[in-house]
Amino acid sequence: MIDKIVDPNWQLPPAFHFTQSNLQDFVDCERRFYLRHIAQQRWPSPLAEPQDEVERALSRGSRFHQLVERHQRGVEMDILRESIIDDAVIGDWLDRYEAALAELGPFEQRWVEASLSTRVANKPVLAKYDFIGRKENTLVGIDWKTGRLPDVQRLQERMQTVIYLLVLFREGARLAGQEIDNFALYYVSVNDGETRHFTVNAQDAHRLATQLQGVIEEVIHARDFPLTEDIWKCKYCLYRGLCERGTSPNLNDDDISPDDFWLDFGVTVDEIEF
Ligand code: SF4
């Protein structure tokens, strides 16, 4: 049967960059990659039910990241806390954020919302870090998560880890303007204070680049963009309606971390049609 959704002459949009978000979409479901990044299709399904709770969860995550960014840019924490006096959850997240930062720092140089890019398979690959800090000749990337962290193996396999480590290794010294001997990536859950820690050396970077090149070449040569066979991946996908893959699930805090689904993929609350 001819699939009328996929244009056989599809092309990547102009100025397209590969990112952890679009490559994770491809790895999770080729059809999601096609709908979102090639067809640029709006999503007809709500993320989950009840929608006001989904909205609150996404909005809270977004607010937290804004507060952290302002703090890193020099706004006093006391002032920031006054703005969230009505929200004890964000207050707890800020406590854990400060504790993690105290443990990982202090840093001699720091960059907030830093974007770095490199080329793989002759294509641009972009990584945007919540935070990068340097102490002596060690460079540390940090990603704040408001949900629970996956186990180490799952996290290691995610495109975010692959790309963040590779790009940090390749471009970190240029960013810092000095030689860097050690590279580390931390995921910090402000939900429960857990952290996951990864490092990268030259041998790892070679392996990561080969892995990434394989995925990018798969994208470039893709034709059918099949629907994933793993129905679980459809659970919180906003294209469920288009793919006839089920109705809106109930939001369950044990299941969903907005970071792991759409918030982290560049979708904001305003973009989701509740
Ligand atoms: S609903 Fe399922 S099959 Fe359809 S795009 Fe989303 S993840 Fe893929």
py3Dmol code that shows the C-alpha trace and the ligand (Angstrom):
import py3Dmol

protein = """\
ATOM      1  CA  MET A   1       0.000   0.000   0.000  1.00  0.00           C
ATOM      2  CA  ILE A   2       1.351   3.451  -0.896  1.00  0.00           C
ATOM      3  CA  ASP A   3       1.799   5.647   2.142  1.00  0.00           C
ATOM      4  CA  LYS A   4       0.283   8.982   1.164  1.00  0.00           C
ATOM      5  CA  ILE A   5       1.740  10.765   4.171  1.00  0.00           C
ATOM      6  CA  VAL A   6       5.399  10.432   3.180  1.00  0.00           C
ATOM      7  CA  ASP A   7       6.572  12.516   0.228  1.00  0.00           C
ATOM      8  CA  PRO A   8       9.007  10.288  -1.712  1.00  0.00           C
ATOM      9  CA  ASN A   9      10.955  13.413  -2.725  1.00  0.00           C
ATOM     10  CA  TRP A  10      11.342  14.725   0.809  1.00  0.00           C
ATOM     11  CA  GLN A  11      14.305  16.893   1.710  1.00  0.00           C
ATOM     12  CA  LEU A  12      15.688  18.232   4.935  1.00  0.00           C
ATOM     13  CA  PRO A  13      14.511  21.837   5.467  1.00  0.00           C
ATOM     14  CA  PRO A  14      17.042  24.576   4.655  1.00  0.00           C
ATOM     15  CA  ALA A  15      19.542  25.281   7.454  1.00  0.00           C
ATOM     16  CA  PHE A  16      18.551  22.042   9.185  1.00  0.00           C
ATOM     17  CA  HIS A  17      20.824  21.034  12.079  1.00  0.00           C
ATOM     18  CA  PHE A  18      20.900  17.602  13.587  1.00  0.00           C
ATOM     19  CA  THR A  19      20.236  17.805  17.318  1.00  0.00           C
ATOM     20  CA  GLN A  20      19.667  15.427  20.193  1.00  0.00           C
ATOM     21  CA  SER A  21      15.961  16.170  19.875  1.00  0.00           C
ATOM     22  CA  ASN A  22      15.423  15.408  16.191  1.00  0.00           C
ATOM     23  CA  LEU A  23      17.785  12.415  16.200  1.00  0.00           C
ATOM     24  CA  GLN A  24      16.058  10.978  19.272  1.00  0.00           C
ATOM     25  CA  ASP A  25      12.776  11.370  17.419  1.00  0.00           C
ATOM     26  CA  PHE A  26      14.240   9.380  14.527  1.00  0.00           C
ATOM     27  CA  VAL A  27      15.633   6.665  16.792  1.00  0.00           C
ATOM     28  CA  ASP A  28      12.340   6.393  18.690  1.00  0.00           C
ATOM     29  CA  CYS A  29      10.107   6.517  15.629  1.00  0.00           C
ATOM     30  CA  GLU A  30      11.021   7.377  12.055  1.00  0.00           C
ATOM     31  CA  ARG A  31       7.480   8.524  11.385  1.00  0.00           C
ATOM     32  CA  ARG A  32       7.657  11.002  14.253  1.00  0.00           C
ATOM     33  CA  PHE A  33      10.858  12.413  12.776  1.00  0.00           C
ATOM     34  CA  TYR A  34       9.191  12.773   9.396  1.00  0.00           C
ATOM     35  CA  LEU A  35       5.994  14.366  10.724  1.00  0.00           C
ATOM     36  CA  ARG A  36       7.751  16.755  13.009  1.00  0.00           C
ATOM     37  CA  HIS A  37      10.899  17.759  11.163  1.00  0.00           C
ATOM     38  CA  ILE A  38      10.203  17.201   7.474  1.00  0.00           C
ATOM     39  CA  ALA A  39       6.442  17.677   7.108  1.00  0.00           C
ATOM     40  CA  GLN A  40       6.446  20.115  10.071  1.00  0.00           C
ATOM     41  CA  GLN A  41       3.022  18.815  10.947  1.00  0.00           C
ATOM     42  CA  ARG A  42       1.087  20.354  13.822  1.00  0.00           C
ATOM     43  CA  TRP A  43      -0.025  17.836  16.423  1.00  0.00           C
ATOM     44  CA  PRO A  44      -3.689  17.008  16.665  1.00  0.00           C
ATOM     45  CA  SER A  45      -3.587  15.043  19.938  1.00  0.00           C
ATOM     46  CA  PRO A  46      -3.257  16.397  23.449  1.00  0.00           C
ATOM     47  CA  LEU A  47      -0.178  15.164  25.270  1.00  0.00           C
ATOM     48  CA  ALA A  48      -2.134  13.535  28.083  1.00  0.00           C
ATOM     49  CA  GLU A  49      -5.120  14.001  30.362  1.00  0.00           C
ATOM     50  CA  PRO A  50      -6.153  15.830  32.467  1.00  0.00           C
ATOM     51  CA  GLN A  51      -4.886  18.676  30.365  1.00  0.00           C
ATOM     52  CA  ASP A  52      -4.701  21.260  33.135  1.00  0.00           C
ATOM     53  CA  GLU A  53      -2.295  18.975  35.045  1.00  0.00           C
ATOM     54  CA  VAL A  54      -0.191  18.456  31.933  1.00  0.00           C
ATOM     55  CA  GLU A  55      -0.123  22.183  31.406  1.00  0.00           C
ATOM     56  CA  ARG A  56       0.912  22.743  35.016  1.00  0.00           C
ATOM     57  CA  ALA A  57       3.703  20.150  34.788  1.00  0.00           C
ATOM     58  CA  LEU A  58       5.101  21.603  31.573  1.00  0.00           C
ATOM     59  CA  SER A  59       4.748  25.154  32.782  1.00  0.00           C
ATOM     60  CA  ARG A  60       6.552  24.357  36.033  1.00  0.00           C
ATOM     61  CA  GLY A  61       9.455  22.750  34.169  1.00  0.00           C
ATOM     62  CA  SER A  62       9.714  25.710  31.873  1.00  0.00           C
ATOM     63  CA  ARG A  63       9.597  28.156  34.800  1.00  0.00           C
ATOM     64  CA  PHE A  64      12.324  26.283  36.639  1.00  0.00           C
ATOM     65  CA  HIS A  65      14.655  26.415  33.631  1.00  0.00           C
ATOM     66  CA  GLN A  66      14.045  30.150  33.268  1.00  0.00           C
ATOM     67  CA  LEU A  67      14.877  30.714  36.951  1.00  0.00           C
ATOM     68  CA  VAL A  68      18.090  28.716  36.654  1.00  0.00           C
ATOM     69  CA  GLU A  69      19.116  30.654  33.589  1.00  0.00           C
ATOM     70  CA  ARG A  70      18.495  33.972  35.377  1.00  0.00           C
ATOM     71  CA  HIS A  71      20.434  32.764  38.410  1.00  0.00           C
ATOM     72  CA  GLN A  72      23.359  31.758  36.226  1.00  0.00           C
ATOM     73  CA  ARG A  73      23.258  35.181  34.613  1.00  0.00           C
ATOM     74  CA  GLY A  74      23.677  36.828  38.010  1.00  0.00           C
ATOM     75  CA  VAL A  75      20.239  37.370  39.563  1.00  0.00           C
ATOM     76  CA  GLU A  76      20.307  36.714  43.335  1.00  0.00           C
ATOM     77  CA  MET A  77      18.602  33.493  44.392  1.00  0.00           C
ATOM     78  CA  ASP A  78      16.628  35.321  47.128  1.00  0.00           C
ATOM     79  CA  ILE A  79      15.048  37.538  44.500  1.00  0.00           C
ATOM     80  CA  LEU A  80      14.214  34.562  42.311  1.00  0.00           C
ATOM     81  CA  ARG A  81      12.679  32.693  45.237  1.00  0.00           C
ATOM     82  CA  GLU A  82      10.334  35.611  45.929  1.00  0.00           C
ATOM     83  CA  SER A  83       8.837  35.097  42.486  1.00  0.00           C
ATOM     84  CA  ILE A  84       7.908  31.465  43.213  1.00  0.00           C
ATOM     85  CA  ILE A  85       6.793  31.844  46.809  1.00  0.00           C
ATOM     86  CA  ASP A  86       3.439  30.283  45.834  1.00  0.00           C
ATOM     87  CA  ASP A  87       5.055  27.114  44.454  1.00  0.00           C
ATOM     88  CA  ALA A  88       6.750  24.865  47.005  1.00  0.00           C
ATOM     89  CA  VAL A  89       7.667  22.300  44.326  1.00  0.00           C
ATOM     90  CA  ILE A  90       9.836  24.758  42.431  1.00  0.00           C
ATOM     91  CA  GLY A  91      11.272  25.898  45.770  1.00  0.00           C
ATOM     92  CA  ASP A  92      12.371  22.296  46.458  1.00  0.00           C
ATOM     93  CA  TRP A  93      13.821  22.030  42.950  1.00  0.00           C
ATOM     94  CA  LEU A  94      15.853  25.182  43.538  1.00  0.00           C
ATOM     95  CA  ASP A  95      17.165  23.738  46.822  1.00  0.00           C
ATOM     96  CA  ARG A  96      18.438  20.656  44.969  1.00  0.00           C
ATOM     97  CA  TYR A  97      19.798  22.749  42.129  1.00  0.00           C
ATOM     98  CA  GLU A  98      21.830  24.847  44.582  1.00  0.00           C
ATOM     99  CA  ALA A  99      23.075  21.749  46.418  1.00  0.00           C
ATOM    100  CA  ALA A 100      24.190  20.099  43.161  1.00  0.00           C
ATOM    101  CA  LEU A 101      25.896  23.233  41.948  1.00  0.00           C
ATOM    102  CA  ALA A 102      27.761  23.589  45.260  1.00  0.00           C
ATOM    103  CA  GLU A 103      28.929  20.001  44.970  1.00  0.00           C
ATOM    104  CA  LEU A 104      30.076  20.272  41.329  1.00  0.00           C
ATOM    105  CA  GLY A 105      31.592  23.748  41.490  1.00  0.00           C
ATOM    106  CA  PRO A 106      33.032  26.268  41.950  1.00  0.00           C
ATOM    107  CA  PHE A 107      33.915  27.006  38.333  1.00  0.00           C
ATOM    108  CA  GLU A 108      36.520  29.406  37.022  1.00  0.00           C
ATOM    109  CA  GLN A 109      34.585  29.945  33.791  1.00  0.00           C
ATOM    110  CA  ARG A 110      30.930  29.288  33.055  1.00  0.00           C
ATOM    111  CA  TRP A 111      28.590  29.397  30.102  1.00  0.00           C
ATOM    112  CA  VAL A 112      24.790  29.358  30.335  1.00  0.00           C
ATOM    113  CA  GLU A 113      22.551  27.955  27.599  1.00  0.00           C
ATOM    114  CA  ALA A 114      25.678  27.402  25.542  1.00  0.00           C
ATOM    115  CA  SER A 115      25.275  26.190  21.959  1.00  0.00           C
ATOM    116  CA  LEU A 116      28.164  24.333  20.345  1.00  0.00           C
ATOM    117  CA  SER A 117      28.224  22.644  16.978  1.00  0.00           C
ATOM    118  CA  THR A 118      30.389  20.201  15.113  1.00  0.00           C
ATOM    119  CA  ARG A 119      30.140  18.263  11.858  1.00  0.00           C
ATOM    120  CA  VAL A 120      29.439  14.564  11.518  1.00  0.00           C
ATOM    121  CA  ALA A 121      28.964  12.837   8.151  1.00  0.00           C
ATOM    122  CA  ASN A 122      29.558  16.316   6.765  1.00  0.00           C
ATOM    123  CA  LYS A 123      26.343  17.554   8.421  1.00  0.00           C
ATOM    124  CA  PRO A 124      26.031  20.143  11.197  1.00  0.00           C
ATOM    125  CA  VAL A 125      25.268  18.738  14.651  1.00  0.00           C
ATOM    126  CA  LEU A 126      24.189  21.180  17.350  1.00  0.00           C
ATOM    127  CA  ALA A 127      24.193  20.729  21.126  1.00  0.00           C
ATOM    128  CA  LYS A 128      22.661  23.238  23.533  1.00  0.00           C
ATOM    129  CA  TYR A 129      23.803  22.822  27.129  1.00  0.00           C
ATOM    130  CA  ASP A 130      21.987  24.205  30.163  1.00  0.00           C
ATOM    131  CA  PHE A 131      25.364  24.944  31.681  1.00  0.00           C
ATOM    132  CA  ILE A 132      29.065  24.392  30.985  1.00  0.00           C
ATOM    133  CA  GLY A 133      31.667  25.124  33.627  1.00  0.00           C
ATOM    134  CA  ARG A 134      35.451  24.910  33.658  1.00  0.00           C
ATOM    135  CA  LYS A 135      37.690  24.284  36.610  1.00  0.00           C
ATOM    136  CA  GLU A 136      41.389  24.008  35.806  1.00  0.00           C
ATOM    137  CA  ASN A 137      41.529  21.807  32.712  1.00  0.00           C
ATOM    138  CA  THR A 138      38.263  19.990  33.298  1.00  0.00           C
ATOM    139  CA  LEU A 139      35.125  20.949  31.425  1.00  0.00           C
ATOM    140  CA  VAL A 140      31.751  19.965  32.893  1.00  0.00           C
ATOM    141  CA  GLY A 141      28.416  20.088  31.070  1.00  0.00           C
ATOM    142  CA  ILE A 142      25.263  20.001  33.207  1.00  0.00           C
ATOM    143  CA  ASP A 143      21.711  19.231  32.176  1.00  0.00           C
ATOM    144  CA  TRP A 144      18.971  19.937  34.741  1.00  0.00           C
ATOM    145  CA  LYS A 145      16.058  17.529  34.680  1.00  0.00           C
ATOM    146  CA  THR A 146      12.825  18.122  36.526  1.00  0.00           C
ATOM    147  CA  GLY A 147      11.719  14.510  36.181  1.00  0.00           C
ATOM    148  CA  ARG A 148      13.308  11.280  37.310  1.00  0.00           C
ATOM    149  CA  LEU A 149      16.440  10.113  35.536  1.00  0.00           C
ATOM    150  CA  PRO A 150      16.490   6.927  33.468  1.00  0.00           C
ATOM    151  CA  ASP A 151      19.023   4.293  34.523  1.00  0.00           C
ATOM    152  CA  VAL A 152      22.615   4.730  33.357  1.00  0.00           C
ATOM    153  CA  GLN A 153      22.345   2.377  30.413  1.00  0.00           C
ATOM    154  CA  ARG A 154      19.211   3.974  28.979  1.00  0.00           C
ATOM    155  CA  LEU A 155      20.643   7.416  29.477  1.00  0.00           C
ATOM    156  CA  GLN A 156      23.917   6.407  27.850  1.00  0.00           C
ATOM    157  CA  GLU A 157      22.031   5.264  24.764  1.00  0.00           C
ATOM    158  CA  ARG A 158      20.059   8.466  24.390  1.00  0.00           C
ATOM    159  CA  MET A 159      21.030  10.778  21.565  1.00  0.00           C
ATOM    160  CA  GLN A 160      21.393  13.598  24.061  1.00  0.00           C
ATOM    161  CA  THR A 161      24.249  11.804  25.813  1.00  0.00           C
ATOM    162  CA  VAL A 162      25.912  10.750  22.561  1.00  0.00           C
ATOM    163  CA  ILE A 163      25.783  14.251  21.079  1.00  0.00           C
ATOM    164  CA  TYR A 164      26.562  16.210  24.242  1.00  0.00           C
ATOM    165  CA  LEU A 165      29.645  14.133  24.995  1.00  0.00           C
ATOM    166  CA  LEU A 166      30.941  14.183  21.446  1.00  0.00           C
ATOM    167  CA  VAL A 167      30.397  17.904  20.922  1.00  0.00           C
ATOM    168  CA  LEU A 168      31.867  18.769  24.323  1.00  0.00           C
ATOM    169  CA  PHE A 169      34.956  16.710  23.548  1.00  0.00           C
ATOM    170  CA  ARG A 170      35.430  18.175  20.083  1.00  0.00           C
ATOM    171  CA  GLU A 171      34.549  21.805  20.733  1.00  0.00           C
ATOM    172  CA  GLY A 172      35.167  22.307  24.463  1.00  0.00           C
ATOM    173  CA  ALA A 173      38.776  23.475  24.212  1.00  0.00           C
ATOM    174  CA  ARG A 174      37.807  26.068  21.603  1.00  0.00           C
ATOM    175  CA  LEU A 175      35.021  27.319  23.886  1.00  0.00           C
ATOM    176  CA  ALA A 176      37.324  27.536  26.890  1.00  0.00           C
ATOM    177  CA  GLY A 177      40.212  28.977  24.892  1.00  0.00           C
ATOM    178  CA  GLN A 178      42.646  26.592  26.499  1.00  0.00           C
ATOM    179  CA  GLU A 179      43.683  22.960  26.549  1.00  0.00           C
ATOM    180  CA  ILE A 180      41.174  20.672  28.265  1.00  0.00           C
ATOM    181  CA  ASP A 181      42.191  17.257  29.594  1.00  0.00           C
ATOM    182  CA  ASN A 182      38.952  15.998  31.137  1.00  0.00           C
ATOM    183  CA  PHE A 183      35.384  16.195  29.900  1.00  0.00           C
ATOM    184  CA  ALA A 184      32.317  15.303  31.944  1.00  0.00           C
ATOM    185  CA  LEU A 185      28.564  15.441  31.520  1.00  0.00           C
ATOM    186  CA  TYR A 186      26.196  15.466  34.493  1.00  0.00           C
ATOM    187  CA  TYR A 187      22.459  14.971  34.453  1.00  0.00           C
ATOM    188  CA  VAL A 188      20.988  16.306  37.671  1.00  0.00           C
ATOM    189  CA  SER A 189      17.419  15.537  38.673  1.00  0.00           C
ATOM    190  CA  VAL A 190      16.113  18.353  40.813  1.00  0.00           C
ATOM    191  CA  ASN A 191      13.111  16.145  41.452  1.00  0.00           C
ATOM    192  CA  ASP A 192      14.976  13.777  43.765  1.00  0.00           C
ATOM    193  CA  GLY A 193      18.587  15.019  43.748  1.00  0.00           C
ATOM    194  CA  GLU A 194      19.917  12.043  41.793  1.00  0.00           C
ATOM    195  CA  THR A 195      22.758  12.562  39.330  1.00  0.00           C
ATOM    196  CA  ARG A 196      24.230  10.567  36.457  1.00  0.00           C
ATOM    197  CA  HIS A 197      27.783  11.172  35.388  1.00  0.00           C
ATOM    198  CA  PHE A 198      29.479  10.419  32.061  1.00  0.00           C
ATOM    199  CA  THR A 199      32.987  11.113  30.819  1.00  0.00           C
ATOM    200  CA  VAL A 200      34.496  11.027  27.353  1.00  0.00           C
ATOM    201  CA  ASN A 201      38.036  10.487  26.055  1.00  0.00           C
ATOM    202  CA  ALA A 202      39.463  10.287  22.526  1.00  0.00           C
ATOM    203  CA  GLN A 203      38.583   6.624  22.118  1.00  0.00           C
ATOM    204  CA  ASP A 204      34.998   7.202  23.321  1.00  0.00           C
ATOM    205  CA  ALA A 205      34.667  10.208  21.013  1.00  0.00           C
ATOM    206  CA  HIS A 206      35.664   8.108  18.019  1.00  0.00           C
ATOM    207  CA  ARG A 207      33.053   5.489  18.923  1.00  0.00           C
ATOM    208  CA  LEU A 208      30.363   8.148  19.485  1.00  0.00           C
ATOM    209  CA  ALA A 209      31.152   9.817  16.151  1.00  0.00           C
ATOM    210  CA  THR A 210      30.848   6.469  14.356  1.00  0.00           C
ATOM    211  CA  GLN A 211      27.532   5.794  16.085  1.00  0.00           C
ATOM    212  CA  LEU A 212      26.212   9.242  15.244  1.00  0.00           C
ATOM    213  CA  GLN A 213      27.371   9.011  11.658  1.00  0.00           C
ATOM    214  CA  GLY A 214      25.434   5.742  11.317  1.00  0.00           C
ATOM    215  CA  VAL A 215      22.202   7.353  12.548  1.00  0.00           C
ATOM    216  CA  ILE A 216      22.618  10.455  10.380  1.00  0.00           C
ATOM    217  CA  GLU A 217      23.226   8.323   7.297  1.00  0.00           C
ATOM    218  CA  GLU A 218      20.100   6.331   8.118  1.00  0.00           C
ATOM    219  CA  VAL A 219      18.145   9.586   8.182  1.00  0.00           C
ATOM    220  CA  ILE A 220      19.614  10.778   4.904  1.00  0.00           C
ATOM    221  CA  HIS A 221      18.769   7.505   3.150  1.00  0.00           C
ATOM    222  CA  ALA A 222      15.369   6.976   4.782  1.00  0.00           C
ATOM    223  CA  ARG A 223      12.432   6.499   2.444  1.00  0.00           C
ATOM    224  CA  ASP A 224       9.362   5.097   4.207  1.00  0.00           C
ATOM    225  CA  PHE A 225       9.678   6.501   7.724  1.00  0.00           C
ATOM    226  CA  PRO A 226       7.734   3.582   9.236  1.00  0.00           C
ATOM    227  CA  LEU A 227       5.667   3.876  12.392  1.00  0.00           C
ATOM    228  CA  THR A 228       7.446   2.471  15.408  1.00  0.00           C
ATOM    229  CA  GLU A 229       6.561  -1.061  16.390  1.00  0.00           C
ATOM    230  CA  ASP A 230       7.048  -0.141  20.032  1.00  0.00           C
ATOM    231  CA  ILE A 231       3.579   1.049  20.960  1.00  0.00           C
ATOM    232  CA  TRP A 232       4.869   2.402  24.293  1.00  0.00           C
ATOM    233  CA  LYS A 233       6.662   5.135  22.336  1.00  0.00           C
ATOM    234  CA  CYS A 234       3.257   6.327  21.123  1.00  0.00           C
ATOM    235  CA  LYS A 235       1.893   6.772  24.610  1.00  0.00           C
ATOM    236  CA  TYR A 236       2.754  10.445  24.999  1.00  0.00           C
ATOM    237  CA  CYS A 237       3.327  11.198  21.321  1.00  0.00           C
ATOM    238  CA  LEU A 238       1.359  14.152  20.036  1.00  0.00           C
ATOM    239  CA  TYR A 239       0.812  12.436  16.663  1.00  0.00           C
ATOM    240  CA  ARG A 240      -1.227   9.552  18.097  1.00  0.00           C
ATOM    241  CA  GLY A 241      -4.312  10.848  16.332  1.00  0.00           C
ATOM    242  CA  LEU A 242      -2.656  10.892  12.913  1.00  0.00           C
ATOM    243  CA  CYS A 243      -1.202   7.417  13.392  1.00  0.00           C
ATOM    244  CA  GLU A 244      -4.318   5.965  15.010  1.00  0.00           C
ATOM    245  CA  ARG A 245      -2.216   4.899  17.957  1.00  0.00           C
ATOM    246  CA  GLY A 246      -4.587   5.383  20.880  1.00  0.00           C
ATOM    247  CA  THR A 247      -6.303   8.038  22.907  1.00  0.00           C
ATOM    248  CA  SER A 248      -4.864  10.441  25.463  1.00  0.00           C
ATOM    249  CA  PRO A 249      -3.391   8.628  28.470  1.00  0.00           C
ATOM    250  CA  ASN A 250      -3.859   9.865  31.988  1.00  0.00           C
ATOM    251  CA  LEU A 251      -0.943  11.862  33.255  1.00  0.00           C
ATOM    252  CA  ASN A 252       0.933   9.759  35.744  1.00  0.00           C
ATOM    253  CA  ASP A 253       3.867  11.368  37.448  1.00  0.00           C
ATOM    254  CA  ASP A 254       5.579   7.998  37.686  1.00  0.00           C
ATOM    255  CA  ASP A 255       5.426   7.608  33.925  1.00  0.00           C
ATOM    256  CA  ILE A 256       5.978  11.035  32.529  1.00  0.00           C
ATOM    257  CA  SER A 257       8.770  13.436  32.840  1.00  0.00           C
ATOM    258  CA  PRO A 258       8.119  16.503  30.693  1.00  0.00           C
ATOM    259  CA  ASP A 259      11.886  16.662  30.175  1.00  0.00           C
ATOM    260  CA  ASP A 260      11.871  13.220  28.597  1.00  0.00           C
ATOM    261  CA  PHE A 261       9.028  13.870  26.262  1.00  0.00           C
ATOM    262  CA  TRP A 262       8.216  17.207  24.732  1.00  0.00           C
ATOM    263  CA  LEU A 263       9.470  20.008  26.888  1.00  0.00           C
ATOM    264  CA  ASP A 264      13.017  18.866  26.388  1.00  0.00           C
ATOM    265  CA  PHE A 265      12.416  18.523  22.677  1.00  0.00           C
ATOM    266  CA  GLY A 266      11.899  22.219  22.237  1.00  0.00           C
ATOM    267  CA  VAL A 267       8.126  22.222  22.594  1.00  0.00           C
ATOM    268  CA  THR A 268       6.763  24.843  24.956  1.00  0.00           C
ATOM    269  CA  VAL A 269       3.439  24.896  26.718  1.00  0.00           C
ATOM    270  CA  ASP A 270       2.210  27.546  24.305  1.00  0.00           C
ATOM    271  CA  GLU A 271       2.881  25.296  21.346  1.00  0.00           C
ATOM    272  CA  ILE A 272       0.844  22.394  22.641  1.00  0.00           C
ATOM    273  CA  GLU A 273      -2.795  22.527  21.692  1.00  0.00           C
ATOM    274  CA  PHE A 274      -4.680  21.538  24.814  1.00  0.00           C
TER     275      PHE A 274
END
"""
ligand_1 = """\
8
SF4
S 2.079 8.050 17.402
Fe 3.593 6.411 17.500
S 3.884 5.792 15.369
Fe 2.923 7.805 15.322
S 4.581 9.291 15.220
Fe 4.098 9.015 17.371
S 5.491 7.440 18.091
Fe 5.439 7.309 15.862
"""
view = py3Dmol.view(width=600, height=400)
view.addModel(protein, "pdb")
view.setStyle({"model": 0}, {"cartoon": {"style": "trace"}})
view.addModel(ligand_1, "xyz")
view.setStyle({"model": 1}, {"stick": {}})
view.zoomTo()
view.show()
